[in-house]
């Protein structure tokens, strides 16, 4: 796509004539709706994009064909012509029984993979009956306090045939151990398991704040899981490096991409410092992105992401295996964009966001439900969300060709612009000495806070429109059925935990926890010891307490 200079000069002359001949009279007669047009990230958008905006674009160097370096046009040669993305609906609420029922319903409706949401006590490493967990049972995900809960959660679901994604971070290694042990009880060895552990602790310090231990021991745990997966679980993604929560905290699309990639590169450095060969683990690193309302910005973000990651893996870290250069990612539509006002129109937002994710080349997709600004999704709402993906796949025609927007002057210019902005953030992070020092300094946190404040000010002053919120409001009452959990679920969970503690072998529990403590306080990989503790039916709270003693607790400093 490199342009001949003589042709570019002729085109520049042609463009100047167009501005005088056609554009100026039009603007004199009918001025544009506003003085400036910007992306969701507040980056300026030109009136028109032409070859003059991508004069330096080299097709082979900057785009490449699909399935070839630098993967701007996609990691697979046939993209969705060969295989559709995995339709992986996020689900979890109340007890393991209730969530198991929802999983089976989703599979019946055409869901292709499981994605587990855990409740807040589980995310923070507490058992359901812990004093700290009071009032939080099952309200934002399923409660998993032991292997027994995991067995119920996956009951009747063949773990050798389904891939499972788990959104868990600080206690990720322990929850993974529960899953591995539950699979073994089904007769499925760990090397046959497929799935993804979110396990991205850096974004917790940056954005979501569900951390337990300080950064260094937290990174040690992540590195343990990467090492364990590279040796024993070849089909498992040991980490999903997540921009989603960074975006939900209020970042721009550019900040989401820059901070996520910076985190990913930091995990690579820690794994290399452990002594792992990059090609032994890099092919199983995966990513998780948000897809917001700005259709073209989101597509450009995903294209830039693949190109940057491929370059860094090959050029900076010297990976030799082409699989190590591939960025594979899951996408979820933007929860923060959903409105409680006129919730039915969230269906439209989600459809636009999902279409952008597909055109951006995602390998896996969750579509949010229309009622999620009000509550966890009802069965009716989640079916509509899944059907949205199925309509895009089966009826829209966008899967008929690979990267249909590739070569668009606007898309390519926006991709380049996004890439340049990401590298500028890399430079700023390097000035702090890397990701962990930048976290300590509050750099990421302040950048996200400033972006969030800027966005809210635009909404409050009507400089940015949100339909139903600050434009086209109505006074109609909300008539959306709300999901109701089993009111007896909490008591049933407490009873199960009490019964578990009575029936298990206390000596086996004590021995496994003592061995785990020794592993935590030495250089041993903790995963084998966590699996032993899971099989002994040690609870999540007991396991995490061992780690709390060994690693200490993290309290975020006050940033001024």
GUGU-766691 format. One record per residue (C-alpha): residue in one letter; y, z, x. Coordinates in steps of 0.5 Angstrom, whole numbers, plus 500, padded with zeros to 3 digits. Example, Ala and Ser with C-alpha at 12.3 -4.5 7.8 and 13.67 -1.06 7.14 Angstrom:
2
A491516525/S498514527/
# end
This chain:
560
X500500500/X505499506/X510495504/X513489508/X520491510/X523484508/X520485501/X523492500/X530490502/X529484497/X527490492/X533494494/X538489492/X534488486/X534495484/X542495485/X543490481/X539493475/X543499476/X550495475/X547490470/X543494465/X543502467/X550503467/X552500460/X546504457/X549510460/X556508458/X554507451/X548513450/X548518456/X542522458/X540528454/X542532460/X545532467/X538534471/X531533469/X526538473/X519539474/X516546471/X517548478/X525546478/X524540483/X528535481/X525528478/X529522479/X530517473/X526512476/X520511481/X519505485/X516502491/X523505495/X520512493/X513511497/X515506503/X511510508/X505511504/X499508508/X493507503/X488509508/X491515511/X494518505/X490516499/X483513501/X478511496/X475516492/X469520495/X472518502/X477522507/X482525505/X480525498/X487524494/X483520489/X477525488/X471528492/X466523488/X466516489/X465515481/X468521479/X467522471/X464515470/X458518474/X458525471/X463529467/X466535469/X462542467/X465545461/X465552463/X468556457/X470563460/X467569455/X466576455/X468582450/X465589448/X458590450/X453586454/X449584447/X455581444/X457577450/X450575451/X450572443/X457569445/X454565451/X448563447/X453560442/X457556447/X451553450/X448551443/X455548442/X455544449/X457549454/X455547461/X455553465/X457560464/X463564466/X463571465/X470576464/X469583465/X473589462/X478593466/X473599468/X468594471/X474590475/X476596478/X469599479/X468604474/X463606469/X464606462/X464613461/X468615467/X475618465/X479613468/X476608463/X478611457/X480606452/X479600456/X472599454/X470591452/X477589451/X479584456/X471582458/X464585458/X462592460/X457592466/X456599469/X449597472/X443592473/X441594466/X447591463/X446585467/X439584464/X442585457/X447580459/X443575461/X437576457/X434569454/X438565459/X434562464/X438563471/X434558474/X437552470/X444555469/X450556473/X454562472/X461564474/X463571475/X471573475/X470579479/X474581485/X474588489/X467590486/X465583487/X459584492/X456590487/X456585481/X453580485/X448584487/X446586480/X446579478/X441577484/X437583482/X437581474/X435574476/X429577481/X426580475/X426574471/X422571477/X428567480/X429568487/X436568490/X436561494/X435558487/X441561484/X447557482/X454559481/X460562483/X463569485/X471569484/X471574490/X478572492/X481579494/X488576497/X490574490/X489581488/X494583493/X499578492/X499577484/X494580479/X493587483/X486589481/X485591488/X481598490/X480598498/X486596503/X486589505/X482589512/X476593509/X477588503/X476582507/X470585511/X467585504/X469578502/X466576509/X460579508/X458575502/X460569505/X455570511/X450572506/X451566502/X451562508/X444564510/X440566503/X443562497/X445555499/X447553492/X452559491/X459559492/X461565495/X468565493/X473561488/X480562492/X484562486/X491560484/X490561477/X492568477/X498567482/X501562477/X499567471/X504572474/X510567474/X509563480/X511555480/X506550481/X508549488/X507556490/X501557486/X498551491/X501554497/X499561497/X492559494/X491554500/X494559505/X489564502/X483559503/X485558510/X485566512/X478566509/X476561514/X479565519/X475571518/X469567517/X470564524/X471571527/X465573524/X461568528/X459563523/X460556524/X465553519/X460547517/X455553515/X460556510/X465551508/X461546504/X460552499/X468555498/X471553492/X477553488/X480555482/X487552479/X491553473/X493547469/X500548466/X505544461/X508539466/X503534466/X505530472/X506535476/X499538475/X496532477/X500531483/X498538485/X491537485/X491531488/X496534494/X491540494/X485535496/X489532501/X491538505/X485542505/X481536507/X486535513/X486542515/X478543515/X478537519/X484537524/X485544524/X478547524/X474542527/X469541521/X464536522/X460535516/X464531511/X462536505/X466541509/X472537508/X471537500/X476541496/X472542489/X475546484/X475549477/X481549472/X483553466/X489551462/X495556462/X494562458/X501564460/X503558456/X500560450/X505563444/X503568439/X509564435/X505559431/X499560435/X496553431/X500549436/X497552442/X491547441/X496541443/X498545449/X491546451/X489539450/X495536454/X493541460/X486539459/X488532460/X492533466/X486537469/X481531468/X486526471/X487531476/X480530478/X477537476/X470539477/X469544472/X474546466/X475552461/X480550455/X484556452/X483558445/X489558440/X489565439/X489568446/X496570445/X494575440/X487577442/X480575445/X478568442/X474568435/X468564435/X472559431/X477558436/X473557442/X469552438/X476548437/X477549445/X470546447/X471541442/X478539445/X474538452/X469534449/X474529445/X477528452/X470526455/X467522449/X473519446/X479518450/X477513455/X480517461/X473517464/X472510464/X476509471/X476513477/X483516478/X487512473/X494514475/X493513483/X498508485/X503510480/X510510484/X512517481/X505520482/X504518489/X512520490/X510527487/X504528491/X508527497/X513532495/X508537493/X505537500/X511537504/X513543500/X506547501/X507546508/X514549508/X511555505/X505555511/X511555516/X514561512/X508565512/X506563519/X513566521/X511573518/X504572523/X500570517/X497572510/X496579511/X503581514/X506577509/X503581504/X505587507/X512585507/X512583500/X513576501/X509573496/X510578491/X518577492/X517569491/X513570485/X518575482/X524571483/X520564480/X518568474/X525571473/X528564474/X523561469/X525567464/X532566465/X532558463/X528560457/X533566455/X539561456/X535555452/X535551458/X528550458/X525549451/X518553448/X517550441/X516556436/X519561441/X526558442/X526552439/X523550432/X522557430/X519559423/X519565419/X512564417/X507569417/X501568422/X494567419/X489567425/X483570424/X482575429/X476577433/X473584431/X468587436/X462592434/X465599433/X459602435/X459598441/X462603445/X458609443/X452605444/X454603452/X455611453/X448612450/X445607455/X448610461/X446617459/X439614458/X439610465/X441616469/X435620465/X430615467/X431612474/X428615480/X434620483/X431620490/X431612490/X438612488/X440617493/X437614499/X440607497/X447610496/X446613503/X444607506/X449603503/X454608506/X451607513/X452600512/X459601510/X461605516/X458600521/X458593522/X452591518/X452586512/X453590506/X449585501/X442587502/X444595501/X448593495/X442589492/X437595494/X442600490/X442595484/X434595484/X434603484/X439602478/X445606481/X451605477/X457601479/X461607479/X457610484/X456604488/X464603488/X465611490/X461610496/X466605498/X472609496/X470614501/X468609506/X474605506/X479609502/X484606497/X490602497/X496603494/X501598494/X508600498/X515599494/X518593496/X526593496/
# end
